[in-house]
Amino acid sequence: MAQDQVAIQQEICSRIAQGESLRQICKSPDMPNPCVVYKWLADDASKDCEFLNQYKVARMWQSESFMERMLEVARDKSISPENRKLEVDALKTAANRLESKKYGEKKPTEIVVRVVREVGS
């Protein structure tokens, strides 16, 4: 793998971890198209997984970034209450999708037990 590609992958992961979306990152002049990034991830899934693992960790940190941003927005009195609520809800949803075990709403677990009794002949 070329050094340039490794450097680009590290930059992508760093920026994702800071809360940027892949689409935003790929609009930058020296960044590849999102399809290229997805191809790297797919190719990596069948190889050494280094980029794929870095990407997963970056997404985990991105959810932390969203939670920090959510707190900043919630406390920002310069934003109207309606817009604050919209942005906080959007960030909460995004964090939930990235880390549902950590930030998802707890859903009650339902267990269904079926008892079958055989009747002897």
C-alpha angles and dihedrals in degrees: 000000000000119000089234091058092050091049091049091049091051091049091050092051092046093052093045089052088054091057104265119136121238089243091055092048094049091054088067114104098245097041127098127242114275089247089062091052091049089050090052089051093048092047090047092053089069096042137039094324094218096134092038091054092047089049092051091050090047090053090051090053090045089062088053089051090052091052091051090048090049091057091047092051093045090056097042107105092185089074117077115251091245093052092044090055092048093050094043091050091049092049092046091052092048093049090047092053092049097043108016094162090056104035104017124111113262110247121202113252116234120202120193117198120192117196116202117190120194116216114216118234 
